[in-house]
Amino acid sequence: MLNDASILITGGTGSFGNTFVPMTLAKYNPKKIVIFSRDEMKQWEMQKKFGNDERVRFFIGDVRDRDRLYRALDGIDYVVHAAATKIVPTAEYNPFECVKTNINGAMNVIDACIDKRVKRVVALSTDKASSPINLYGATKLASDKLFVAGNSYAAAHDTRFAVVRYGNVMGSRGSVIPFFMSIKDKGVLPITDERMTRFMITLEQGVDLVWHAFDDMVGGEIYVKKIPSMKVTDLAKAVAPRAQLEFIGIRPGEKLHEQMISEEDAFYTYEYTDHFKILPAINGWSNSPARIKDGVKVVEGFSYTSNNNPEWMSDAELQAWMVANADGIGKI
């Protein structure tokens, strides 16, 4: 699907973009991939990785700037919307800025993609959008709803929108694994609560899910990858077996367990071999055979959370992953 296509990634200098670009160049050989973001230094650093590859282009801009988006989307076939204000405390203390990027920015992307006749758009979401308890999660839930409804808003236009949702990305910049690794020599690792669990997904799995969404989507689906869970205490012991654990209490806006599908979502959720799909509740789309395909509807009361997950990652599996990915942990 992406062969010889023109692709744009908003927020493309982040962890996802730095993984999506080389993987997509290698698998699909697109005509071009445009990195749309507002940080010139990150663009300059990323540009050095790809040398003189003419397929990779860089475009300074902000999703808050509607006119700039319209210019950047000229001739674009596919869009991955990864731009977001996503640090939970930052969003709590700067709520207006978070809303401008995560909600107003989503509206700008939807409008611009429809008017520029982009074929397919996949927006990245987060576990925090499911039953949100912090502002970041609330804005991402609003964003998800906007992208789902964008399929109605597009009317006679062919542009279609879908969402992918996943949790803690292993080894990404600012995540718990590189944080623990950076302080393990101190001999003490802070843990908010000994019961805390988290989903574990690699960036490569996140890219695969986006590719699948582009290929499978009819419009309005939310894709959730089946991934293992891990207790944060076990994660800490795998990173630093000899370190002591200090329990410091749950921080404002933090959940004990991650959730990606709520009981309320279960009415519209279908299960597949390696993922789930939450279908749109609007317009009767949750009963659409084209969207359901070979999916099996989950039982009433089903939820997908990091503590009720049937699949768990072992200490040995995490340690093997850290050895294999030692050079990249915390770098992108």
Secondary structure by P-SEA (a helix, b strand, c coil): ccccbbbbbcccccaaaaaaaaaaaacccccbbbbbcccaaaaaaaaaaacccccbbbbbbbcccaaaaaaaaccccbbbcccccccaaaaaacaaaaaacaaaaaaaaaaaaaaacccbbbbbbcccccccccaaaaaaaaaaaaaaacccccccccbbbbbbbbcccccccccaaaaaaacccccbbbbccccbbbbbbcaaaaaaaaaaaaaccccbbbbbbbbbbbcaaaaaaaacccbbbbbcccccccccccccccccccccbbbcccccccccccccccccccccccccccccccccccccccccccaaaaaaaaaaaccccccc
